[in-house]
Amino acid sequence: MVVYYNLKESISSARKVFRLFRFFDEIKGLSKILKTDKPFGFKALSVFTYCCSIMYYISDNTMWLFDIFVKSKIMDRSHKRNWKYRKNYCSFSRVIAYTLILIYSIYLQEKDNHKNTDFLKRQANAAEDNIEAEERAYKYLLEGRRKIRFLIL
């Protein structure tokens, strides 16, 4: 009965209920990132981040369960403390990995921007060359017409 009461009290914390089994969402995200055509480095960082997130949510769910057992005096507090350290380590690793992913994404975006800039410069140069060629052809035709007119007059 005490376990039931403590379970009921623990569930009242809405934050924990919505995080329960959240690691399944991370597993789904992990499978999606493996199917993308991103560079290997990006995939490796993403996989590491998802693994840290999965371990974070599993640790969070385990701590929630241990909290019920500790309140029910079935288990002592030391087990919960060990899982708390694991959860904090996973959380820290996840934040670092997310930061590295953002930096790598910015790098990839800049690389794409350079490619696009080079392409646009080549297109602009080609357009200028085309305009110059059209101007030369126009001048040549105009001069030809003038010569013909003067010959006729």
PLY file of the C-alpha trace (Angstrom):
ply
format ascii 1.0
element vertex 153
property float x
property float y
property float z
element edge 152
property int vertex1
property int vertex2
end_header
0.00 0.00 0.00
2.88 2.35 0.79
4.40 1.68 -2.63
1.06 2.49 -4.28
0.72 5.73 -2.31
4.26 6.83 -3.23
3.65 5.90 -6.87
0.53 8.05 -6.86
2.43 10.96 -5.30
5.25 10.59 -7.80
2.89 10.52 -10.80
1.38 13.80 -9.68
4.60 15.40 -10.83
3.49 16.10 -14.41
7.02 16.73 -15.59
8.01 13.14 -14.94
4.90 11.64 -16.49
5.49 13.42 -19.79
9.13 12.32 -19.80
8.29 8.69 -19.14
9.45 6.54 -22.08
10.62 9.66 -23.94
13.69 7.72 -25.04
11.55 6.01 -27.70
11.32 9.37 -29.51
15.10 9.57 -29.44
15.40 6.06 -30.90
13.08 7.12 -33.72
15.23 10.22 -34.34
18.34 8.05 -34.34
16.91 5.81 -37.04
15.96 8.86 -39.13
19.44 10.41 -38.96
21.01 7.14 -40.10
18.87 7.21 -43.26
19.90 10.75 -44.28
22.64 11.62 -46.74
24.50 13.92 -44.34
28.32 13.76 -44.11
29.84 11.06 -41.90
31.04 13.53 -39.25
27.58 15.01 -38.87
26.03 11.55 -38.60
28.60 10.44 -36.01
27.95 13.51 -33.84
24.20 13.06 -34.20
24.37 9.38 -33.25
26.44 10.26 -30.18
23.94 12.98 -29.24
20.98 10.66 -29.62
22.74 7.98 -27.55
23.37 10.54 -24.80
19.72 11.60 -24.95
18.54 8.00 -24.77
20.75 7.34 -21.75
19.58 10.62 -20.17
15.90 9.68 -20.45
16.52 6.10 -19.30
18.42 7.47 -16.30
15.60 9.91 -15.62
12.99 7.15 -15.75
15.16 4.91 -13.56
15.62 7.71 -11.03
11.86 8.23 -10.97
11.38 4.53 -10.22
14.13 4.52 -7.59
12.57 7.60 -6.00
9.38 5.60 -5.50
11.36 2.73 -3.98
13.36 5.06 -1.72
10.20 6.77 -0.48
8.71 3.34 0.16
11.88 2.35 2.02
12.43 -0.64 -0.27
15.79 0.64 -1.50
18.39 2.94 -0.01
19.29 6.34 -1.41
22.79 5.41 -2.68
21.43 3.69 -5.80
19.52 6.82 -6.71
22.65 8.92 -6.23
24.63 6.77 -8.70
21.92 7.14 -11.33
21.81 10.88 -10.67
25.52 11.09 -11.57
24.90 9.10 -14.75
21.98 11.32 -15.68
24.01 14.49 -15.13
26.93 13.13 -17.16
24.62 12.19 -20.05
22.97 15.60 -19.89
26.33 17.37 -20.01
27.56 15.18 -22.87
24.35 15.82 -24.77
24.73 19.60 -24.45
28.35 19.46 -25.62
27.41 17.24 -28.56
24.51 19.54 -29.56
26.91 22.48 -29.48
29.37 20.63 -31.71
26.55 19.74 -34.12
25.53 23.39 -34.34
29.11 24.47 -35.03
29.49 21.74 -37.66
26.16 22.75 -39.25
27.36 26.35 -39.50
30.58 25.12 -41.11
28.63 23.03 -43.66
26.31 25.96 -44.39
29.28 28.28 -44.98
30.81 25.68 -47.29
27.57 25.54 -49.29
27.39 29.33 -49.34
30.90 29.50 -50.83
29.90 27.02 -53.54
26.79 29.07 -54.29
28.77 32.32 -54.32
31.33 30.86 -56.73
28.53 29.59 -58.97
26.82 32.99 -58.95
30.11 34.73 -59.80
30.65 32.37 -62.73
27.09 33.00 -63.90
27.58 36.78 -63.62
30.84 36.60 -65.59
29.19 34.47 -68.26
26.31 36.93 -68.45
28.74 39.85 -68.80
30.62 38.02 -71.55
27.32 37.31 -73.28
26.28 40.96 -73.03
29.63 42.08 -74.44
29.30 39.63 -77.34
25.78 40.88 -78.05
26.97 44.50 -77.99
29.78 43.68 -80.44
27.28 41.90 -82.74
24.89 44.87 -82.50
27.66 47.34 -83.38
28.78 45.14 -86.28
25.22 44.96 -87.65
24.74 48.70 -87.21
27.96 49.47 -89.04
26.95 47.09 -91.82
23.59 48.84 -92.25
25.24 52.26 -92.35
27.65 51.11 -95.06
24.76 49.71 -97.09
22.78 52.99 -96.71
25.71 55.13 -97.80
26.30 52.88 -100.78
22.68 53.22 -101.81
22.65 57.02 -101.47
0 1
1 2
2 3
3 4
4 5
5 6
6 7
7 8
8 9
9 10
10 11
11 12
12 13
13 14
14 15
15 16
16 17
17 18
18 19
19 20
20 21
21 22
22 23
23 24
24 25
25 26
26 27
27 28
28 29
29 30
30 31
31 32
32 33
33 34
34 35
35 36
36 37
37 38
38 39
39 40
40 41
41 42
42 43
43 44
44 45
45 46
46 47
47 48
48 49
49 50
50 51
51 52
52 53
53 54
54 55
55 56
56 57
57 58
58 59
59 60
60 61
61 62
62 63
63 64
64 65
65 66
66 67
67 68
68 69
69 70
70 71
71 72
72 73
73 74
74 75
75 76
76 77
77 78
78 79
79 80
80 81
81 82
82 83
83 84
84 85
85 86
86 87
87 88
88 89
89 90
90 91
91 92
92 93
93 94
94 95
95 96
96 97
97 98
98 99
99 100
100 101
101 102
102 103
103 104
104 105
105 106
106 107
107 108
108 109
109 110
110 111
111 112
112 113
113 114
114 115
115 116
116 117
117 118
118 119
119 120
120 121
121 122
122 123
123 124
124 125
125 126
126 127
127 128
128 129
129 130
130 131
131 132
132 133
133 134
134 135
135 136
136 137
137 138
138 139
139 140
140 141
141 142
142 143
143 144
144 145
145 146
146 147
147 148
148 149
149 150
150 151
151 152
